[in-house]
Amino acid sequence: MQDRVRELRRVPASELRANPKNWRRHPPAQEAALRGVLEDIGFADAVIARETEDGLELIDGHLRQEVMGDQPIPVLIVDVTEEEADKLLLTYDPLAAMAQIDQDQLQHLLQGTQFTNKAVNDMLEALANGEQMPDFEPGSIDDQGRLDEKKPIECPECGHHFTT
């Protein structure tokens, strides 16, 4: 196995270039929770970037880079090609999301941990309840439907059909 990490460098976040192929979008609730953790703890992780002719290009850490403005942040500089960077971009978050939750361990950890930030507490409560955090993203016009159309709605309890 190759060690592709070349160095750890502290770089002003604004000098990092977002990867134009980044497929992840960060909802306001996620940004608020991240800000809460950063305010409470600070930076305890590094973003990942690679050297390009145009400067450092992010592979992981786009939201952290966005919220930090001009402040220096830790950056792991990796020696990967564009194709390898694409592979990391595609797999880094999904691999982490595949981890299963040990509910007993989660509850134990939650009981002994306190945060003052509401967004962080909302995120943790949703996690404890097996819910996904709301993203509060506005829907598209197609999602909203037309006011002159009536659509049938089924009651999830009894199955009765209503027309709105």
MARDREN-940778 format. One record per atom (N, C-alpha, C): residue in one letter; atom name; x, y, z. Coordinates in steps of 0.1 Angstrom, whole numbers, plus 2048, in hexadecimal, padded with zeros to 3 digits. Each point is the difference from the previous one (the first is absolute). Layout:
% MARDREN-940778
KELO | residu | atome | px | py | pz
KELO | A | CA | X | Y | Z
...
END
This chain:
% MARDREN-940778
KELO | residu | atome | px | py | pz
KELO | M | N | 808 | 7F4 | 800
KELO | M | CA | 7F8 | 80C | 800
KELO | M | C | 809 | 80C | 800
KELO | Q | N | 7FC | 80A | 7F8
KELO | Q | CA | 808 | 80C | 7FF
KELO | Q | C | 7FB | 80B | 80A
KELO | D | N | 809 | 807 | 805
KELO | D | CA | 7FD | 80C | 809
KELO | D | C | 800 | 80C | 7F6
KELO | R | N | 7F5 | 805 | 7FD
KELO | R | CA | 7FF | 80B | 7F6
KELO | R | C | 800 | 80E | 807
KELO | V | N | 801 | 801 | 80D
KELO | V | CA | 800 | 80C | 807
KELO | V | C | 80E | 806 | 7FF
KELO | R | N | 802 | 80C | 7FA
KELO | R | CA | 80D | 806 | 7FF
KELO | R | C | 803 | 809 | 80C
KELO | E | N | 7F6 | 807 | 804
KELO | E | CA | 803 | 809 | 80B
KELO | E | C | 7F3 | 805 | 806
KELO | L | N | 801 | 806 | 80C
KELO | L | CA | 7F6 | 807 | 807
KELO | L | C | 804 | 80F | 800
KELO | R | N | 7F7 | 808 | 7FA
KELO | R | CA | 803 | 80E | 7FF
KELO | R | C | 7F5 | 808 | 805
KELO | R | N | 802 | 80C | 806
KELO | R | CA | 7F6 | 809 | 805
KELO | R | C | 7FE | 80B | 7F5
KELO | V | N | 7F4 | 801 | 7FA
KELO | V | CA | 7FE | 809 | 7F5
KELO | V | C | 7F3 | 808 | 802
KELO | P | N | 800 | 80D | 7FD
KELO | P | CA | 7F4 | 807 | 801
KELO | P | C | 7F5 | 7F9 | 7F8
KELO | A | N | 7F5 | 7FE | 806
KELO | A | CA | 7F5 | 7F9 | 7F9
KELO | A | C | 7FC | 806 | 7F3
KELO | S | N | 800 | 80D | 7FF
KELO | S | CA | 7FC | 807 | 7F4
KELO | S | C | 80A | 7FD | 7F4
KELO | E | N | 80C | 7FB | 803
KELO | E | CA | 80A | 7FD | 7F5
KELO | E | C | 7FE | 7F2 | 7FA
KELO | L | N | 7F7 | 7F8 | 806
KELO | L | CA | 7FD | 7F3 | 7FB
KELO | L | C | 7F5 | 801 | 7F5
KELO | R | N | 802 | 7F8 | 7F6
KELO | R | CA | 7F7 | 801 | 7F5
KELO | R | C | 7F6 | 7F4 | 801
KELO | A | N | 7F3 | 803 | 800
KELO | A | CA | 7F6 | 7F5 | 800
KELO | A | C | 802 | 7F8 | 7F4
KELO | N | N | 7FE | 7F3 | 802
KELO | N | CA | 800 | 7F7 | 7F5
KELO | N | C | 7F4 | 801 | 7F7
KELO | P | N | 801 | 804 | 7F4
KELO | P | CA | 7F4 | 802 | 7F7
KELO | P | C | 7F8 | 7F4 | 7FE
KELO | K | N | 805 | 7F4 | 803
KELO | K | CA | 7F9 | 7F3 | 7FF
KELO | K | C | 7F9 | 7FC | 80D
KELO | N | N | 801 | 808 | 80A
KELO | N | CA | 7FA | 7FC | 80D
KELO | N | C | 7F1 | 7FE | 7FF
KELO | W | N | 7FC | 7F5 | 803
KELO | W | CA | 7F2 | 7FC | 7FE
KELO | W | C | 7F7 | 801 | 80D
KELO | R | N | 807 | 804 | 80B
KELO | R | CA | 7F9 | 802 | 80D
KELO | R | C | 7FB | 80E | 802
KELO | R | N | 7F4 | 802 | 805
KELO | R | CA | 7FA | 80D | 803
KELO | R | C | 7FD | 800 | 80F
KELO | H | N | 803 | 80B | 806
KELO | H | CA | 7FF | 801 | 80E
KELO | H | C | 7F4 | 809 | 804
KELO | P | N | 7F6 | 7FA | 807
KELO | P | CA | 7F4 | 807 | 804
KELO | P | C | 803 | 809 | 80B
KELO | P | N | 7F8 | 80B | 802
KELO | P | CA | 802 | 809 | 80B
KELO | P | C | 801 | 7F9 | 80E
KELO | A | N | 7F8 | 7F6 | 803
KELO | A | CA | 801 | 7F9 | 80D
KELO | A | C | 80E | 7FA | 802
KELO | Q | N | 806 | 7FB | 7F6
KELO | Q | CA | 80D | 7FA | 801
KELO | Q | C | 80B | 80B | 802
KELO | E | N | 7FE | 80B | 7F9
KELO | E | CA | 80A | 80B | 802
KELO | E | C | 7FE | 806 | 80F
KELO | A | N | 7F4 | 801 | 805
KELO | A | CA | 7FE | 805 | 80D
KELO | A | C | 806 | 7F6 | 80A
KELO | A | N | 7FF | 7F3 | 7FE
KELO | A | CA | 805 | 7F7 | 80A
KELO | A | C | 810 | 800 | 7FF
KELO | L | N | 805 | 801 | 7F4
KELO | L | CA | 80F | 801 | 7FF
KELO | L | C | 805 | 80C | 807
KELO | R | N | 7FA | 80C | 7FE
KELO | R | CA | 804 | 80C | 807
KELO | R | C | 7FF | 7FE | 80F
KELO | G | N | 7F6 | 7F9 | 805
KELO | G | CA | 7FF | 7FE | 80E
KELO | G | C | 80B | 7F7 | 805
KELO | V | N | 804 | 7F6 | 7F9
KELO | V | CA | 80B | 7F7 | 804
KELO | V | C | 80D | 808 | 800
KELO | L | N | 802 | 808 | 7F5
KELO | L | CA | 80C | 807 | 7FF
KELO | L | C | 801 | 80B | 80B
KELO | E | N | 7F5 | 806 | 804
KELO | E | CA | 800 | 80A | 80B
KELO | E | C | 803 | 7F9 | 80D
KELO | D | N | 7FB | 7F4 | 802
KELO | D | CA | 801 | 7F9 | 80D
KELO | D | C | 80E | 7FA | 801
KELO | I | N | 805 | 7F9 | 7F6
KELO | I | CA | 80C | 7F8 | 800
KELO | I | C | 80B | 807 | 7F9
KELO | G | N | 7FD | 805 | 7F4
KELO | G | CA | 80A | 805 | 7F7
KELO | G | C | 803 | 7F5 | 7F5
KELO | F | N | 80B | 802 | 7F9
KELO | F | CA | 804 | 7F7 | 7F5
KELO | F | C | 807 | 7F4 | 806
KELO | A | N | 7FC | 7F4 | 7FD
KELO | A | CA | 807 | 7F4 | 805
KELO | A | C | 801 | 7F6 | 7F5
KELO | D | N | 800 | 805 | 7F4
KELO | D | CA | 801 | 7F7 | 7F4
KELO | D | C | 805 | 809 | 7F5
KELO | A | N | 805 | 7FA | 7F5
KELO | A | CA | 806 | 807 | 7F5
KELO | A | C | 7F7 | 7FE | 7F4
KELO | V | N | 7FF | 80A | 7F7
KELO | V | CA | 7FA | 7FE | 7F3
KELO | V | C | 80B | 7F9 | 7F7
KELO | I | N | 7FB | 7FB | 7F5
KELO | I | CA | 80A | 7F9 | 7F7
KELO | I | C | 800 | 808 | 7F3
KELO | A | N | 80C | 802 | 7FB
KELO | A | CA | 801 | 807 | 7F3
KELO | A | C | 80C | 7FB | 7F9
KELO | R | N | 801 | 803 | 7F3
KELO | R | CA | 80B | 7FC | 7F7
KELO | R | C | 805 | 80D | 7F9
KELO | E | N | 80D | 7FF | 7FD
KELO | E | CA | 806 | 80B | 7F9
KELO | E | C | 7FC | 800 | 7F1
KELO | T | N | 7FC | 80B | 7FB
KELO | T | CA | 7FD | 801 | 7F1
KELO | T | C | 807 | 80D | 7FB
KELO | E | N | 800 | 802 | 7F3
KELO | E | CA | 806 | 80C | 7FA
KELO | E | C | 7F9 | 80C | 805
KELO | D | N | 7F3 | 7FF | 804
KELO | D | CA | 7F8 | 80B | 805
KELO | D | C | 801 | 802 | 80F
KELO | G | N | 808 | 7F8 | 807
KELO | G | CA | 801 | 800 | 80E
KELO | G | C | 7FA | 7F4 | 807
KELO | L | N | 7FD | 801 | 80D
KELO | L | CA | 7FB | 7F4 | 807
KELO | L | C | 7F1 | 7FE | 7FD
KELO | E | N | 7FD | 7F4 | 7FC
KELO | E | CA | 7F2 | 7FD | 7FC
KELO | E | C | 7FB | 7F6 | 80B
KELO | L | N | 7F4 | 803 | 806
KELO | L | CA | 7FB | 7F7 | 80A
KELO | L | C | 7FB | 7F3 | 7FA
KELO | I | N | 801 | 7F6 | 808
KELO | I | CA | 7FB | 7F3 | 7FE
KELO | I | C | 7F5 | 7FD | 80A
KELO | D | N | 803 | 804 | 80D
KELO | D | CA | 7F7 | 7FE | 80B
KELO | D | C | 801 | 80C | 809
KELO | G | N | 7F4 | 805 | 805
KELO | G | CA | 801 | 80B | 809
KELO | G | C | 7FA | 80D | 7FB
KELO | H | N | 7F7 | 7FF | 7F6
KELO | H | CA | 7FB | 80C | 7F9
KELO | H | C | 7F8 | 809 | 80A
KELO | L | N | 7F8 | 7FA | 808
KELO | L | CA | 7F8 | 809 | 809
KELO | L | C | 809 | 806 | 80B
KELO | R | N | 80A | 7F9 | 805
KELO | R | CA | 809 | 805 | 80A
KELO | R | C | 808 | 80C | 7FA
KELO | Q | N | 804 | 7FF | 7F3
KELO | Q | CA | 807 | 80A | 7F9
KELO | Q | C | 7F7 | 80C | 7FF
KELO | E | N | 7F3 | 7FE | 7FC
KELO | E | CA | 7F6 | 80B | 7FE
KELO | E | C | 7FE | 808 | 80D
KELO | V | N | 7FF | 7F9 | 80B
KELO | V | CA | 7FC | 808 | 80C
KELO | V | C | 80C | 807 | 807
KELO | M | N | 80C | 7FC | 7FC
KELO | M | CA | 80C | 806 | 807
KELO | M | C | 805 | 80D | 7FA
KELO | G | N | 7FB | 804 | 7F5
KELO | G | CA | 804 | 80C | 7FA
KELO | G | C | 80F | 801 | 7FD
KELO | D | N | 807 | 80A | 806
KELO | D | CA | 80E | 802 | 7FE
KELO | D | C | 809 | 7FA | 80A
KELO | Q | N | 7F9 | 7F9 | 80A
KELO | Q | CA | 808 | 7FA | 80B
KELO | Q | C | 808 | 7F4 | 7FB
KELO | P | N | 80C | 7FE | 805
KELO | P | CA | 808 | 7F5 | 7FD
KELO | P | C | 7FA | 7F3 | 805
KELO | I | N | 800 | 7F6 | 7F8
KELO | I | CA | 7FB | 7F3 | 804
KELO | I | C | 80A | 7F5 | 7FC
KELO | P | N | 800 | 7F4 | 807
KELO | P | CA | 809 | 7F6 | 7FD
KELO | P | C | 7FC | 7F9 | 7F3
KELO | V | N | 809 | 7FE | 7F7
KELO | V | CA | 7FE | 7F9 | 7F3
KELO | V | C | 80A | 7F5 | 7FF
KELO | L | N | 7FA | 7F4 | 7FD
KELO | L | CA | 809 | 7F5 | 7FC
KELO | L | C | 802 | 801 | 7F1
KELO | I | N | 80C | 801 | 7FC
KELO | I | CA | 803 | 801 | 7F2
KELO | I | C | 803 | 7F2 | 7FB
KELO | V | N | 7F9 | 7FB | 7F7
KELO | V | CA | 801 | 7F2 | 7FB
KELO | V | C | 806 | 800 | 7F2
KELO | D | N | 808 | 7F6 | 7FD
KELO | D | CA | 806 | 7FF | 7F3
KELO | D | C | 7F8 | 7F6 | 7F7
KELO | V | N | 7F5 | 806 | 7FA
KELO | V | CA | 7F7 | 7F7 | 7F8
KELO | V | C | 7FE | 808 | 7F2
KELO | T | N | 7FD | 7F8 | 7F6
KELO | T | CA | 7FC | 805 | 7F3
KELO | T | C | 7F2 | 805 | 801
KELO | E | N | 7FC | 807 | 7F5
KELO | E | CA | 7F2 | 804 | 7FF
KELO | E | C | 7F6 | 7F5 | 801
KELO | E | N | 804 | 7F5 | 7F9
KELO | E | CA | 7F7 | 7F4 | 800
KELO | E | C | 7FF | 7FA | 80E
KELO | E | N | 80B | 7FF | 807
KELO | E | CA | 800 | 7FB | 80D
KELO | E | C | 7F8 | 809 | 80A
KELO | A | N | 802 | 80D | 7FE
KELO | A | CA | 7F8 | 80A | 808
KELO | A | C | 7F1 | 7FE | 7FD
KELO | D | N | 7FC | 7FD | 7F4
KELO | D | CA | 7F2 | 7FE | 7FD
KELO | D | C | 7FB | 7F3 | 807
KELO | K | N | 808 | 7F6 | 801
KELO | K | CA | 7FD | 7F4 | 807
KELO | K | C | 7FE | 803 | 80F
KELO | L | N | 809 | 808 | 806
KELO | L | CA | 7FE | 803 | 80E
KELO | L | C | 7F4 | 809 | 802
KELO | L | N | 7FE | 809 | 7F7
KELO | L | CA | 7F4 | 808 | 801
KELO | L | C | 7F3 | 7F8 | 800
KELO | L | N | 800 | 7F6 | 7F7
KELO | L | CA | 7F4 | 7F7 | 7FF
KELO | L | C | 7FE | 7F7 | 80C
KELO | T | N | 80B | 7FC | 807
KELO | T | CA | 7FF | 7F5 | 80A
KELO | T | C | 802 | 805 | 80E
KELO | Y | N | 806 | 80B | 803
KELO | Y | CA | 804 | 804 | 80E
KELO | Y | C | 7F3 | 801 | 809
KELO | D | N | 7F7 | 808 | 7FD
KELO | D | CA | 7F4 | 801 | 808
KELO | D | C | 7F7 | 7F3 | 800
KELO | P | N | 7FD | 7FA | 7F5
KELO | P | CA | 7F8 | 7F4 | 800
KELO | P | C | 806 | 7F5 | 808
KELO | L | N | 80E | 7FE | 800
KELO | L | CA | 806 | 7F6 | 809
KELO | L | C | 7FD | 803 | 80E
KELO | A | N | 801 | 80C | 805
KELO | A | CA | 7FD | 803 | 80E
KELO | A | C | 7F1 | 7FE | 803
KELO | A | N | 7F8 | 803 | 7F6
KELO | A | CA | 7F1 | 7FE | 802
KELO | A | C | 7FC | 7F2 | 802
KELO | M | N | 809 | 7F6 | 7FB
KELO | M | CA | 7FC | 7F2 | 801
KELO | M | C | 802 | 7FB | 80E
KELO | A | N | 806 | 807 | 809
KELO | A | CA | 802 | 7FB | 80D
KELO | A | C | 7F2 | 7FE | 807
KELO | Q | N | 7FF | 7F5 | 808
KELO | Q | CA | 7F3 | 7FE | 807
KELO | Q | C | 801 | 806 | 80E
KELO | I | N | 7F4 | 803 | 805
KELO | I | CA | 7FF | 806 | 80D
KELO | I | C | 7FE | 7F6 | 80B
KELO | D | N | 808 | 800 | 80A
KELO | D | CA | 7FE | 7F8 | 80C
KELO | D | C | 7F8 | 809 | 80A
KELO | Q | N | 7F3 | 7FE | 800
KELO | Q | CA | 7F7 | 808 | 808
KELO | Q | C | 804 | 801 | 80F
KELO | D | N | 804 | 7F5 | 806
KELO | D | CA | 804 | 801 | 80E
KELO | D | C | 80C | 809 | 802
KELO | Q | N | 80A | 7FE | 7F8
KELO | Q | CA | 80C | 808 | 801
KELO | Q | C | 7FC | 80F | 7FD
KELO | L | N | 7F8 | 803 | 7F6
KELO | L | CA | 7FC | 80D | 7FD
KELO | L | C | 7F9 | 807 | 80C
KELO | Q | N | 7F6 | 7F8 | 806
KELO | Q | CA | 7F9 | 806 | 80B
KELO | Q | C | 809 | 803 | 80C
KELO | H | N | 80A | 7F7 | 802
KELO | H | CA | 809 | 802 | 80B
KELO | H | C | 809 | 80C | 7FD
KELO | L | N | 804 | 802 | 7F4
KELO | L | CA | 808 | 80B | 7FC
KELO | L | C | 7F8 | 80D | 802
KELO | L | N | 7F4 | 800 | 7FB
KELO | L | CA | 7F7 | 80C | 801
KELO | L | C | 7FD | 804 | 80E
KELO | Q | N | 7FF | 7F6 | 809
KELO | Q | CA | 7FD | 804 | 80E
KELO | Q | C | 80B | 807 | 807
KELO | G | N | 80C | 7FE | 7FB
KELO | G | CA | 80C | 806 | 807
KELO | G | C | 805 | 80C | 7F8
KELO | T | N | 7F9 | 805 | 7F6
KELO | T | CA | 805 | 80B | 7F8
KELO | T | C | 7F6 | 80B | 800
KELO | Q | N | 806 | 80C | 801
KELO | Q | CA | 7F7 | 80C | 801
KELO | Q | C | 805 | 80A | 7F5
KELO | F | N | 7F6 | 806 | 7F8
KELO | F | CA | 803 | 80B | 7F7
KELO | F | C | 7F7 | 80B | 804
KELO | T | N | 804 | 80C | 7FE
KELO | T | CA | 7F7 | 80C | 802
KELO | T | C | 7F9 | 805 | 7F3
KELO | N | N | 805 | 7FC | 7F5
KELO | N | CA | 7FB | 804 | 7F3
KELO | N | C | 7F4 | 7F8 | 7FC
KELO | K | N | 7F5 | 808 | 7FD
KELO | K | CA | 7F3 | 7F9 | 7FD
KELO | K | C | 801 | 7F8 | 7F4
KELO | A | N | 807 | 804 | 7F5
KELO | A | CA | 801 | 7F9 | 7F4
KELO | A | C | 807 | 7F2 | 802
KELO | V | N | 80A | 800 | 809
KELO | V | CA | 807 | 7F4 | 803
KELO | V | C | 7F7 | 7F7 | 808
KELO | N | N | 7F9 | 805 | 80A
KELO | N | CA | 7F7 | 7F8 | 808
KELO | N | C | 7F4 | 7FA | 7F7
KELO | D | N | 7FB | 808 | 7F7
KELO | D | CA | 7F6 | 7FB | 7F7
KELO | D | C | 805 | 7F5 | 7F7
KELO | M | N | 80C | 801 | 7FB
KELO | M | CA | 806 | 7F6 | 7F8
KELO | M | C | 802 | 7F3 | 808
KELO | L | N | 805 | 801 | 80D
KELO | L | CA | 802 | 7F4 | 808
KELO | L | C | 7F3 | 7FA | 804
KELO | E | N | 7F5 | 808 | 803
KELO | E | CA | 7F3 | 7FB | 803
KELO | E | C | 7FB | 7F8 | 7F4
KELO | A | N | 801 | 805 | 7F4
KELO | A | CA | 7FB | 7F9 | 7F5
KELO | A | C | 808 | 7F3 | 7FE
KELO | L | N | 80D | 800 | 802
KELO | L | CA | 808 | 7F4 | 7FF
KELO | L | C | 7FB | 7F6 | 80B
KELO | A | N | 7FE | 804 | 80C
KELO | A | CA | 7FB | 7F7 | 80A
KELO | A | C | 7F3 | 7FA | 7FD
KELO | N | N | 7F7 | 808 | 7F9
KELO | N | CA | 7F3 | 7FB | 7FD
KELO | N | C | 800 | 7F8 | 7F2
KELO | G | N | 80C | 7FE | 7FA
KELO | G | CA | 800 | 7F9 | 7F4
KELO | G | C | 7FB | 809 | 7F4
KELO | E | N | 7FF | 80D | 802
KELO | E | CA | 7FB | 809 | 7F5
KELO | E | C | 80C | 806 | 7F8
KELO | Q | N | 7FD | 804 | 7F5
KELO | Q | CA | 809 | 808 | 7F8
KELO | Q | C | 7FE | 80F | 802
KELO | M | N | 80A | 807 | 801
KELO | M | CA | 7FF | 80F | 802
KELO | M | C | 7F8 | 806 | 7F5
KELO | P | N | 7F7 | 809 | 803
KELO | P | CA | 7F9 | 807 | 7F5
KELO | P | C | 80A | 809 | 7F9
KELO | D | N | 7FE | 802 | 7F3
KELO | D | CA | 809 | 808 | 7F9
KELO | D | C | 7FB | 80E | 7FE
KELO | F | N | 7F4 | 803 | 802
KELO | F | CA | 7FA | 80D | 7FE
KELO | F | C | 803 | 806 | 7F3
KELO | E | N | 802 | 7F8 | 7F6
KELO | E | CA | 802 | 806 | 7F3
KELO | E | C | 7F2 | 802 | 7F9
KELO | P | N | 7FF | 80B | 7FA
KELO | P | CA | 7F3 | 803 | 7F9
KELO | P | C | 7FE | 7F6 | 7F5
KELO | G | N | 7F3 | 7FB | 7FE
KELO | G | CA | 7FD | 7F7 | 7F5
KELO | G | C | 7FF | 808 | 7F3
KELO | S | N | 800 | 7F8 | 7F6
KELO | S | CA | 7FF | 806 | 7F2
KELO | S | C | 7F1 | 803 | 7FE
KELO | I | N | 7FE | 807 | 7F5
KELO | I | CA | 7F2 | 803 | 7FC
KELO | I | C | 7F8 | 7F3 | 7FE
KELO | D | N | 807 | 7F6 | 7FA
KELO | D | CA | 7FA | 7F3 | 7FD
KELO | D | C | 7FC | 7F9 | 80D
KELO | D | N | 809 | 802 | 80B
KELO | D | CA | 7FD | 7FA | 80D
KELO | D | C | 7F3 | 806 | 806
KELO | Q | N | 7FE | 80D | 7FE
KELO | Q | CA | 7F5 | 807 | 806
KELO | Q | C | 7F3 | 7FD | 7F9
KELO | G | N | 800 | 7FD | 7F4
KELO | G | CA | 7F3 | 7FE | 7F9
KELO | G | C | 7FA | 80D | 7FC
KELO | R | N | 7F4 | 7FE | 7FA
KELO | R | CA | 7F9 | 80C | 7FB
KELO | R | C | 7F4 | 802 | 809
KELO | L | N | 7FC | 80D | 802
KELO | L | CA | 7F5 | 803 | 809
KELO | L | C | 7F3 | 7FC | 7F9
KELO | D | N | 7FF | 7FF | 7F3
KELO | D | CA | 7F4 | 7FD | 7F9
KELO | D | C | 7FE | 7F1 | 7FE
KELO | E | N | 809 | 7F8 | 805
KELO | E | CA | 7FF | 7F1 | 7FE
KELO | E | C | 7FD | 7FA | 80E
KELO | K | N | 7F7 | 7F6 | 800
KELO | K | CA | 7FD | 7F9 | 80C
KELO | K | C | 807 | 7F2 | 7FF
KELO | K | N | 807 | 7FD | 80A
KELO | K | CA | 807 | 7F3 | 800
KELO | K | C | 7FA | 7F7 | 80B
KELO | P | N | 7FE | 7F3 | 7FD
KELO | P | CA | 7FC | 7F8 | 80B
KELO | P | C | 80B | 7FD | 80A
KELO | I | N | 7FC | 800 | 80D
KELO | I | CA | 809 | 7FD | 80B
KELO | I | C | 7FB | 7F4 | 808
KELO | E | N | 808 | 7F7 | 803
KELO | E | CA | 7FC | 7F4 | 808
KELO | E | C | 804 | 802 | 80E
KELO | C | N | 7F7 | 7FE | 809
KELO | C | CA | 803 | 800 | 80F
KELO | C | C | 809 | 7F5 | 803
KELO | P | N | 80B | 802 | 807
KELO | P | CA | 80A | 7F6 | 803
KELO | P | C | 7FA | 7F6 | 80B
KELO | E | N | 7F6 | 805 | 808
KELO | E | CA | 7FA | 7F8 | 80A
KELO | E | C | 7F6 | 7F6 | 7FB
KELO | C | N | 7F6 | 806 | 7F9
KELO | C | CA | 7F4 | 7F7 | 7FC
KELO | C | C | 7FF | 7FD | 7F1
KELO | G | N | 809 | 807 | 7F8
KELO | G | CA | 7FF | 7FD | 7F2
KELO | G | C | 7F5 | 808 | 7F8
KELO | H | N | 7F8 | 808 | 807
KELO | H | CA | 7F6 | 808 | 7FA
KELO | H | C | 806 | 80A | 7F6
KELO | H | N | 7FA | 801 | 7F4
KELO | H | CA | 805 | 80A | 7F6
KELO | H | C | 7F8 | 80D | 801
KELO | F | N | 808 | 80B | 800
KELO | F | CA | 7FA | 80D | 801
KELO | F | C | 805 | 807 | 7F3
KELO | T | N | 7F8 | 80A | 7FC
KELO | T | CA | 804 | 809 | 7F5
KELO | T | C | 802 | 80E | 806
KELO | T | N | 80B | 806 | 7FE
KELO | T | CA | 803 | 80D | 805
KELO | T | C | 7FB | 80B | 7F7
END
